Amino acid sequence: MHLFYAPTIQNEVCLLSPDESLHCTKVLRLQVGEEVLVTDGIGNMYLCTLESLHPKGTTARIVKFVQSAETTVKERKYIHIAVAPTKNIERLEWFLEKATELGISEISFIFCAHSERNMIKTERLQKILVSAMKQSQQAYLPILNEPVKYKDFLKKIEEKNSFSGSAQQKFIAYCGNEYPKKDLFTELQKPVSYLLLVGPEGDFSPEEVAQATQVQCLPVSLGNTRLRTETAALYGVFVGNVYGF
């Protein structure tokens, strides 16, 4: 059954965005009365019937709950990856797609000393998240934060409640040898709730790692091989999902 994203729900009616409406009416060519699944992106999923069709504003009426955020929020892991955008934007898009399929909670972009990309537009990236959420039949849309400078991100960590979730553990992935490191997997605790910082192609500078430790980020290793930025970030999501099984 087709799944659509509708953050706006009023009086048991889901209003699809222009992009979703266009896909529903012109690509899938669905008809009034057909059943579809709709998620609000925050954990609720509904069985609905299409009530009105328009390429810029299709509506669907809720028939019943399929999944409730209240019953699943306790089981959901909180995984927040803060990653330096890659020079090749396609690699970053690949990470976002796969991380969403794996169940990432929150994503931040950080501009670091060795970053090769210092500008990024999130509008297209947001659409990739929505598409991946729908493709993987999930009810949660990851939070995508606007990009910030590294030092400003560390200030947000100090503020603690600046993100959608509060990470119980904080890590920084680092290839250098200035700090003693343990493997990320061995350091994870239950319940799984953590923030992982992943640097650019040139890695974090020693100064940046020192700054991260001052806000209680623990330097960790992601294995014995050197990973690309997007691979390291995805590994950070994967480890959290397999931990405890």
C-alpha positions as CSV (number, residue, x, y, z in Angstrom):
1,M,0.0,0.0,0.0
2,H,1.3,3.5,-0.9
3,L,2.6,5.6,2.0
4,F,2.3,9.4,2.0
5,Y,3.7,12.1,4.3
6,A,1.4,14.7,5.7
7,P,2.6,16.8,8.6
8,T,-0.7,18.8,8.6
9,I,-3.7,16.8,10.0
10,Q,-6.9,18.6,11.1
11,N,-10.2,17.1,12.1
12,E,-9.1,13.6,11.0
13,V,-8.2,14.9,7.5
14,C,-4.6,14.7,6.2
15,L,-3.6,17.4,3.8
16,L,-0.8,16.2,1.4
17,S,1.8,18.7,0.3
18,P,2.0,19.8,-3.4
19,D,4.9,17.3,-4.0
20,E,2.9,14.5,-2.4
21,S,-0.3,15.5,-4.1
22,L,1.4,15.6,-7.5
23,H,2.9,12.1,-7.0
24,C,-0.5,10.8,-5.9
25,T,-2.6,12.2,-8.7
26,K,-0.2,12.4,-11.7
27,V,2.3,9.6,-11.1
28,L,0.3,7.0,-9.3
29,R,-3.0,8.1,-10.7
30,L,-4.9,7.1,-7.6
31,Q,-8.7,7.6,-7.3
32,V,-11.1,9.0,-4.7
33,G,-12.0,6.3,-2.2
34,E,-8.8,4.3,-2.6
35,E,-7.0,3.4,0.6
36,V,-3.5,4.7,1.4
37,L,-1.2,4.9,4.4
38,V,-0.3,8.4,5.8
39,T,2.3,9.3,8.4
40,D,2.8,12.6,10.1
41,G,6.6,11.9,10.5
42,I,6.5,11.9,14.3
43,G,5.6,8.3,14.8
44,N,1.9,8.1,13.9
45,M,0.7,6.2,10.9
46,Y,-2.9,6.1,9.6
47,L,-5.0,4.0,7.2
48,C,-6.9,6.6,5.1
49,T,-9.2,6.9,2.2
50,L,-8.5,9.6,-0.5
51,E,-11.3,12.2,-0.1
52,S,-10.3,14.8,-2.7
53,L,-7.7,14.8,-5.5
54,H,-5.8,17.9,-6.6
55,P,-2.2,18.1,-7.8
56,K,-1.5,20.9,-5.3
57,G,-3.6,19.7,-2.4
58,T,-5.0,16.2,-2.1
59,T,-6.8,15.3,1.1
60,A,-7.3,11.9,2.8
61,R,-9.6,11.0,5.7
62,I,-8.4,8.9,8.5
63,V,-10.1,5.5,8.9
64,K,-8.0,4.1,11.8
65,F,-4.6,4.2,13.5
66,V,-2.0,1.8,12.2
67,Q,0.7,2.9,14.5
68,S,0.7,5.4,17.4
69,A,3.8,7.4,18.5
70,E,2.7,7.0,22.1
71,T,3.2,3.2,21.9
72,T,6.5,3.2,20.1
73,V,8.4,6.2,21.5
74,K,9.8,4.1,24.4
75,E,11.2,1.5,22.0
76,R,12.8,4.0,19.6
77,K,16.5,4.6,19.8
78,Y,17.9,8.2,19.7
79,I,20.8,8.4,17.2
80,H,22.1,11.8,16.3
81,I,24.9,12.1,13.7
82,A,26.7,15.4,13.3
83,V,28.7,15.2,10.1
84,A,30.9,17.5,8.0
85,P,29.3,17.8,4.5
86,T,31.3,15.9,1.8
87,K,32.8,17.7,-1.2
88,N,30.8,15.4,-3.5
89,I,27.1,16.1,-2.6
90,E,26.0,12.8,-4.0
91,R,27.9,11.0,-1.2
92,L,26.0,13.0,1.4
93,E,22.7,12.3,-0.3
94,W,23.6,8.6,-0.2
95,F,24.3,8.8,3.5
96,L,21.0,10.5,4.2
97,E,19.0,7.9,2.3
98,K,20.6,4.9,3.9
99,A,20.7,6.5,7.4
100,T,16.9,7.2,7.2
101,E,16.3,3.6,6.2
102,L,18.2,2.4,9.3
103,G,16.3,4.7,11.6
104,I,18.4,7.7,12.4
105,S,16.7,10.3,14.6
106,E,18.5,13.5,14.0
107,I,21.1,14.9,11.5
108,S,23.3,18.0,11.8
109,F,25.9,19.4,9.4
110,I,29.0,21.0,10.8
111,F,31.6,23.1,9.0
112,C,35.1,22.2,10.3
113,A,38.7,23.4,9.9
114,H,39.3,20.8,7.1
115,S,35.9,21.0,5.4
116,E,36.0,21.1,1.6
117,R,32.4,22.2,1.4
118,N,31.3,25.3,3.3
119,M,27.8,25.7,2.0
120,I,24.8,23.4,1.7
121,K,21.2,23.8,0.9
122,T,18.8,21.6,2.9
123,E,15.7,21.8,0.8
124,R,16.7,19.0,-1.6
125,L,18.1,17.0,1.3
126,Q,14.8,17.2,3.2
127,K,13.0,15.7,0.2
128,I,15.5,12.8,0.2
129,L,14.7,12.1,3.8
130,V,10.9,12.1,3.1
131,S,11.4,9.7,0.1
132,A,13.6,7.3,2.1
133,M,11.1,7.3,5.0
134,K,8.3,6.4,2.7
135,Q,10.3,3.8,0.8
136,S,11.2,2.0,4.1
137,Q,7.6,2.3,5.4
138,Q,8.6,4.2,8.5
139,A,6.5,6.7,10.5
140,Y,9.4,8.8,11.7
141,L,11.0,11.5,9.7
142,P,14.6,12.3,10.9
143,I,15.1,15.9,12.2
144,L,17.4,17.8,9.7
145,N,19.1,20.8,11.3
146,E,20.5,23.7,9.4
147,P,24.3,23.6,9.0
148,V,26.4,25.5,11.5
149,K,30.1,26.1,12.2
150,Y,31.8,23.6,14.4
151,K,32.3,25.9,17.4
152,D,28.6,26.9,17.2
153,F,27.6,23.3,17.3
154,L,29.7,22.6,20.4
155,K,27.9,25.6,22.0
156,K,24.6,23.8,21.2
157,I,25.9,20.7,23.0
158,E,26.6,22.8,26.1
159,E,23.0,24.1,25.9
160,K,21.9,20.4,26.1
161,N,18.2,21.0,25.1
162,S,19.1,22.5,21.7
163,F,18.2,19.4,19.8
164,S,15.1,17.3,19.4
165,G,16.5,14.6,21.7
166,S,18.9,14.6,24.6
167,A,21.8,12.3,23.9
168,Q,22.9,10.3,27.0
169,Q,26.3,9.7,25.4
170,K,28.4,11.9,23.2
171,F,31.3,10.7,20.9
172,I,33.7,12.1,18.4
173,A,35.1,9.8,15.7
174,Y,38.8,10.5,15.3
175,C,41.7,8.9,13.3
176,G,44.6,10.6,15.2
177,N,46.5,9.2,18.1
178,E,46.6,12.2,20.4
179,Y,43.9,10.7,22.6
180,P,43.3,7.2,23.9
181,K,40.3,5.7,22.1
182,K,38.0,2.8,22.5
183,D,35.7,1.3,19.9
184,L,32.3,3.0,19.6
185,F,30.5,-0.3,19.8
186,T,32.1,-1.3,23.2
187,E,31.3,2.1,24.7
188,L,27.6,2.1,23.9
189,Q,25.2,1.8,26.8
190,K,21.5,1.0,27.1
191,P,19.1,2.6,26.4
192,V,20.7,3.6,23.1
193,S,20.9,7.4,23.0
194,Y,23.9,9.1,21.6
195,L,25.5,11.8,19.5
196,L,28.4,11.0,17.2
197,L,30.5,13.7,15.5
198,V,32.0,12.7,12.2
199,G,34.7,14.9,10.5
200,P,35.5,15.8,6.9
201,E,37.7,14.0,4.5
202,G,40.8,15.5,6.3
203,D,39.5,14.5,9.7
204,F,39.0,16.7,12.7
205,S,42.0,18.8,13.7
206,P,43.6,18.0,17.1
207,E,42.3,21.3,18.4
208,E,38.7,20.4,17.4
209,V,39.0,17.1,19.2
210,A,40.2,18.9,22.3
211,Q,37.3,21.3,22.1
212,A,34.9,18.4,21.8
213,T,36.3,16.7,24.9
214,Q,35.6,19.9,26.8
215,V,31.9,19.3,26.3
216,Q,32.2,15.7,27.3
217,C,32.5,14.1,23.8
218,L,34.5,10.9,24.1
219,P,37.0,10.2,21.2
220,V,36.3,6.8,19.7
221,S,37.5,4.6,16.9
222,L,35.2,3.2,14.2
223,G,37.3,0.2,13.4
224,N,40.7,-0.7,12.0
225,T,40.3,0.8,8.5
226,R,40.0,4.4,7.5
227,L,36.5,5.2,6.3
228,R,35.1,7.8,4.0
229,T,33.1,10.5,5.8
230,E,29.7,9.2,4.6
231,T,30.7,5.6,5.4
232,A,31.8,6.5,8.9
233,A,28.6,8.4,9.5
234,L,26.5,5.5,8.3
235,Y,28.5,3.1,10.5
236,G,27.6,5.3,13.4
237,V,24.0,4.7,12.7
238,F,24.4,1.0,12.0
239,V,26.2,0.3,15.3
240,G,23.4,1.9,17.3
241,N,20.8,-0.2,15.6
242,V,22.6,-3.6,16.1
243,Y,23.6,-2.9,19.7
244,G,21.8,-5.1,22.1
245,F,20.6,-7.6,19.6
